[in-house]
Amino acid sequence: MPKIVAIHELTTEQQQKIKEIAPDCELLVSKAKELTPQSIRDAEILIGWSRSLQENILSKDSQLKWIQAWSAGVDKMPLSELENKGIQLTNASGVHSIPITEHIFAMILAFTRNLHLAIRQQSNNKWDTSGSFTELAGKTIVIVGVGQIGSHAAKVAQAFGMRTVGVRHSGKSDPHVEVMYKVDQLEEALAEGDYVVNILPLTNETRGLFDKTKFAAMKSSSFFFNVGRGPSVVTNDLIEALQSGALAGAGLDVFEEEPLPSDHPLWSMDNVIMTPHMAGDTDRYSERVMDIFLENLQHYVNREPLPRNVIDYSKSY
């Protein structure tokens, strides 16, 4: 009997749906650390990922054929080894579209209304109405990495009356992006932005992509936001741009080093808003991941190609 192993907690309803779609499969829900090596090697489908399982997953007698990652990013997984084993990998792309978009605009609006300064002043019992206040209407947002999150962010930006510019590898158009550039036109796109949002995955091509050259291409009045991957930004170059006035500010949820050391200079910069890698958090996370998995599972049991979120190993996303 084929075995499905889930290392994340599933509701009774979710477990029942799995059994209805795949009645011939055995379902085991367990914490990763409580699984026996044999139960890992016997699994045909794995829901979730833990590095502690890697040795058994990649063993010669492993039966694994499909992993449903619990995250959108898969850059920390052994992609080459999984590809060599012929294991299909699907991710949680799309789960984050709403929470990350709302997180992006929470930070953008904090800057436009000077909430980042007001909160600091509140902590010091200080009444201070100084600062520059602006509006989003008529401003340009540049979204670097237009996937499902980027498309949703562009849709929300349009509701604020913003002009939307996108950058994506394929250059393919999006209904909510007015102007689309390819990655090799990145600097041209950056020059247009009042707000630049990085949502790129981490690949060999994107590692360190945002360096001093890219920050120099932006307007000195622009704000930079990173909700993609920390290592896609050269942190020292970002700090230099913020300190020199080459950028007006930055909203950061991800960092080259996590957690960020307590003595890091970013902590004390008034023109920076930071959150601890939480932009994708939502109380509806499990529900949305399982929607992806259940749709794919229906195709899997019918021996059909998986329709959603299949990772292209040649692209690492």
C-alpha positions as CSV (number, residue, x, y, z in Angstrom):
1,M,0.0,0.0,0.0
2,P,1.5,3.4,-1.0
3,K,2.3,5.6,1.9
4,I,1.8,9.3,2.3
5,V,3.7,10.9,5.2
6,A,2.8,14.4,6.4
7,I,5.2,16.1,8.9
8,H,2.9,19.1,9.4
9,E,-0.3,19.0,11.5
10,L,-3.4,18.3,9.4
11,T,-7.0,18.8,10.5
12,T,-9.3,15.8,10.6
13,E,-11.1,17.2,7.6
14,Q,-7.9,17.5,5.6
15,Q,-6.9,14.0,6.5
16,Q,-10.3,12.8,5.4
17,K,-10.0,14.5,2.0
18,I,-6.7,12.8,1.4
19,K,-8.2,9.4,2.2
20,E,-11.2,10.1,-0.1
21,I,-8.9,11.0,-3.0
22,A,-6.4,8.3,-2.4
23,P,-8.3,5.5,-0.6
24,D,-5.6,2.9,-1.5
25,C,-2.9,5.0,0.3
26,E,-1.8,4.8,3.9
27,L,-1.6,8.2,5.6
28,L,0.9,8.9,8.4
29,V,0.9,12.3,10.2
30,S,3.9,12.7,12.4
31,K,6.5,15.2,13.5
32,A,9.7,14.7,11.5
33,K,11.8,13.8,14.6
34,E,9.3,11.1,15.6
35,L,9.5,9.2,12.3
36,T,11.5,6.0,12.0
37,P,14.1,5.7,9.2
38,Q,12.1,2.9,7.6
39,S,8.8,5.0,7.6
40,I,10.7,7.7,5.8
41,R,12.2,5.4,3.2
42,D,8.8,3.7,2.7
43,A,7.0,7.0,1.9
44,E,5.9,7.5,-1.7
45,I,4.6,11.1,-1.0
46,L,6.0,13.5,1.6
47,I,4.1,16.6,2.7
48,G,6.6,19.0,4.1
49,W,10.4,19.1,4.3
50,S,13.0,18.7,7.0
51,R,16.7,18.5,6.5
52,S,16.7,15.7,9.2
53,L,14.9,13.4,6.7
54,Q,17.3,14.0,3.8
55,E,19.6,11.0,4.3
56,N,16.7,8.5,4.3
57,I,14.9,10.3,1.5
58,L,18.0,10.1,-0.7
59,S,18.9,6.5,0.3
60,K,19.0,3.8,-2.4
61,D,15.9,2.0,-1.1
62,S,13.8,5.2,-0.7
63,Q,10.4,4.9,-2.4
64,L,9.7,8.6,-2.6
65,K,8.3,10.0,-5.8
66,W,6.8,13.3,-4.8
67,I,7.4,16.0,-2.2
68,Q,4.9,18.8,-1.5
69,A,7.1,21.5,0.1
70,W,5.4,23.6,2.8
71,S,7.2,26.7,1.6
72,A,7.4,28.7,-1.7
73,G,11.2,28.8,-1.6
74,V,13.0,25.6,-2.2
75,D,16.6,26.9,-2.4
76,K,17.6,25.2,0.9
77,M,16.6,21.8,-0.5
78,P,19.0,19.3,-2.3
79,L,17.5,20.0,-5.7
80,S,20.2,18.2,-7.8
81,E,19.9,15.1,-5.7
82,L,16.1,15.1,-5.8
83,E,16.2,15.6,-9.6
84,N,18.7,12.7,-9.9
85,K,16.4,10.5,-7.9
86,G,13.5,11.4,-10.2
87,I,11.5,12.9,-7.3
88,Q,8.8,15.4,-8.3
89,L,8.8,18.6,-6.2
90,T,5.9,21.0,-5.8
91,N,6.0,24.1,-3.6
92,A,3.5,26.4,-1.9
93,S,3.7,29.2,-4.4
94,G,0.5,31.2,-4.3
95,V,-0.2,30.6,-0.6
96,H,1.5,33.9,0.2
97,S,-0.1,36.2,-2.3
98,I,-2.5,37.9,0.1
99,P,-0.4,38.1,3.3
100,I,2.8,39.2,1.6
101,T,1.0,41.8,-0.5
102,E,-0.7,43.1,2.6
103,H,2.7,43.1,4.4
104,I,4.3,45.0,1.5
105,F,1.6,47.7,1.6
106,A,1.8,47.9,5.4
107,M,5.4,48.9,5.1
108,I,4.8,51.2,2.1
109,L,2.0,53.0,3.9
110,A,4.0,53.3,7.0
111,F,6.6,55.3,5.1
112,T,4.1,57.5,3.2
113,R,2.3,58.4,6.5
114,N,5.5,58.5,8.6
115,L,4.2,55.8,10.9
116,H,7.7,54.3,11.3
117,L,8.8,57.6,13.0
118,A,5.5,58.1,14.9
119,I,5.8,54.6,16.5
120,R,9.4,55.4,17.6
121,Q,8.2,58.8,19.0
122,Q,5.4,57.1,20.8
123,S,7.9,54.9,22.6
124,N,9.7,58.1,23.7
125,N,6.5,60.0,24.7
126,K,7.3,62.5,22.0
127,W,4.8,64.6,20.0
128,D,6.4,65.5,16.7
129,T,4.5,66.1,13.4
130,S,7.5,66.9,11.3
131,G,8.4,64.9,8.2
132,S,7.3,64.6,4.7
133,F,3.9,63.1,4.0
134,T,2.9,61.9,0.6
135,E,0.3,59.8,-1.3
136,L,0.5,56.6,-3.3
137,A,-1.9,57.8,-6.1
138,G,0.2,58.6,-9.2
139,K,3.3,57.0,-7.9
140,T,5.1,54.1,-9.7
141,I,5.7,50.8,-8.1
142,V,8.3,48.5,-9.6
143,I,7.8,44.8,-8.8
144,V,10.8,42.7,-9.4
145,G,9.8,39.0,-9.8
146,V,6.2,39.0,-11.0
147,G,4.8,35.7,-10.1
148,Q,1.5,35.1,-8.2
149,I,2.5,37.4,-5.3
150,G,3.8,40.1,-7.7
151,S,0.6,40.0,-9.8
152,H,-1.6,40.3,-6.7
153,A,0.6,43.2,-5.4
154,A,0.2,45.0,-8.7
155,K,-3.6,44.6,-8.6
156,V,-3.6,46.2,-5.1
157,A,-1.3,48.9,-6.3
158,Q,-3.7,49.8,-9.1
159,A,-6.5,50.1,-6.5
160,F,-4.4,52.8,-4.9
161,G,-4.1,54.6,-8.2
162,M,-0.4,53.6,-8.7
163,R,1.3,53.0,-12.0
164,T,2.6,49.4,-12.1
165,V,5.9,48.3,-13.6
166,G,7.1,44.7,-13.5
167,V,10.2,42.7,-14.1
168,R,10.2,39.0,-14.8
169,H,12.5,36.5,-16.4
170,S,10.2,35.7,-19.3
171,G,9.0,39.2,-19.9
172,K,5.5,37.8,-20.2
173,S,2.7,40.3,-19.7
174,D,0.4,40.4,-16.7
175,P,-3.1,41.9,-16.6
176,H,-2.2,44.1,-13.6
177,V,1.2,45.3,-14.8
178,E,1.2,48.2,-17.2
179,V,4.9,47.9,-18.3
180,M,6.9,44.7,-18.2
181,Y,10.6,44.4,-18.4
182,K,12.9,41.4,-18.6
183,V,15.6,40.8,-16.0
184,D,18.4,42.1,-18.3
185,Q,16.4,45.4,-18.4
186,L,16.3,45.6,-14.6
187,E,18.2,48.9,-14.2
188,E,16.0,50.6,-16.7
189,A,12.9,49.5,-14.7
190,L,14.5,50.5,-11.4
191,A,15.0,54.1,-12.6
192,E,11.2,54.4,-12.9
193,G,10.3,53.4,-9.4
194,D,9.1,55.4,-6.4
195,Y,8.7,52.1,-4.6
196,V,10.8,49.0,-5.6
197,V,9.7,45.6,-4.4
198,N,11.9,42.6,-4.6
199,I,10.0,39.2,-4.7
200,L,12.6,37.2,-6.6
201,P,13.4,33.6,-5.6
202,L,17.0,32.7,-4.7
203,T,18.9,31.2,-7.6
204,N,22.5,31.5,-8.9
205,E,21.4,34.4,-11.1
206,T,19.6,36.3,-8.3
207,R,22.2,35.9,-5.5
208,G,23.7,39.3,-4.8
209,L,21.6,40.9,-7.7
210,F,20.8,44.0,-5.8
211,D,24.2,45.6,-5.3
212,K,25.5,49.2,-5.4
213,T,25.0,49.3,-9.2
214,K,21.3,48.5,-8.9
215,F,20.8,50.9,-6.0
216,A,22.5,53.7,-8.0
217,A,20.0,53.1,-10.8
218,M,17.1,54.0,-8.5
219,K,15.9,57.5,-7.7
220,S,17.2,59.0,-4.5
221,S,13.6,59.5,-3.4
222,S,12.7,55.8,-3.9
223,F,12.1,53.2,-1.3
224,F,13.3,49.6,-1.5
225,F,11.4,46.6,-0.1
226,N,12.6,43.0,0.1
227,V,10.2,40.2,0.8
228,G,11.9,37.7,-1.5
229,R,15.2,36.3,-0.3
230,G,17.8,37.9,1.8
231,P,20.9,36.8,-0.1
232,S,19.6,38.4,-3.3
233,V,20.7,41.7,-1.7
234,V,24.2,42.8,-0.9
235,T,23.5,44.2,2.6
236,N,26.5,46.4,2.9
237,D,25.7,48.1,-0.4
238,L,22.1,48.7,0.7
239,I,23.3,50.2,4.0
240,E,25.7,52.5,2.1
241,A,22.8,53.6,-0.2
242,L,20.6,54.4,2.8
243,Q,23.3,56.2,4.7
244,S,24.4,58.3,1.7
245,G,20.9,59.4,0.7
246,A,21.0,57.4,-2.5
247,L,17.8,55.7,-1.3
248,A,15.1,57.3,0.9
249,G,14.3,54.2,2.9
250,A,13.9,50.4,3.0
251,G,11.4,47.9,4.3
252,L,13.0,44.5,4.9
253,D,11.5,41.2,5.9
254,V,14.4,38.9,4.8
255,F,18.2,39.2,5.3
256,E,21.5,37.7,4.3
257,E,21.9,36.5,7.8
258,E,18.9,35.4,9.9
259,P,18.3,36.1,12.6
260,L,19.8,39.5,12.2
261,P,22.6,40.1,14.8
262,S,21.6,42.4,17.6
263,D,24.5,44.8,16.9
264,H,23.7,45.1,13.1
265,P,23.6,48.7,11.9
266,L,20.2,48.2,10.3
267,W,18.5,48.1,13.7
268,S,19.3,51.7,14.5
269,M,18.5,53.3,11.1
270,D,15.4,55.6,11.2
271,N,14.7,55.1,7.5
272,V,14.4,51.3,7.8
273,I,11.4,49.2,8.8
274,M,12.3,45.6,9.6
275,T,10.2,42.5,10.3
276,P,11.6,39.0,11.2
277,H,10.8,37.0,8.1
278,M,7.1,36.9,8.8
279,A,5.6,38.5,5.6
280,G,4.1,35.2,4.5
281,D,2.6,34.2,7.9
282,T,-1.2,33.8,8.0
283,D,-3.7,31.7,9.9
284,R,-4.9,30.4,6.5
285,Y,-1.5,28.9,5.5
286,S,-2.3,25.2,6.0
287,E,-5.6,25.5,4.3
288,R,-4.0,27.0,1.1
289,V,-1.1,24.6,1.0
290,M,-3.5,21.7,1.2
291,D,-5.7,23.1,-1.5
292,I,-2.6,22.8,-3.8
293,F,-1.7,19.4,-2.6
294,L,-5.2,17.9,-2.9
295,E,-5.7,19.1,-6.4
296,N,-2.3,17.6,-7.4
297,L,-3.1,14.4,-5.5
298,Q,-6.2,13.9,-7.6
299,H,-4.1,14.0,-10.7
300,Y,-1.4,11.8,-9.1
301,V,-3.7,8.9,-8.3
302,N,-5.1,9.2,-11.9
303,R,-1.5,8.9,-13.2
304,E,-1.8,12.4,-14.7
305,P,0.8,15.2,-14.7
306,L,0.7,17.4,-11.6
307,P,-1.0,20.6,-12.7
308,R,0.2,23.0,-9.9
309,N,3.4,24.4,-8.7
310,V,5.8,21.8,-10.1
311,I,9.4,22.9,-9.6
312,D,11.5,23.2,-12.8
313,Y,14.9,21.9,-11.5
314,S,16.7,23.7,-14.3
315,K,15.5,27.0,-12.9
316,S,15.4,26.1,-9.2
317,Y,11.9,27.4,-8.9
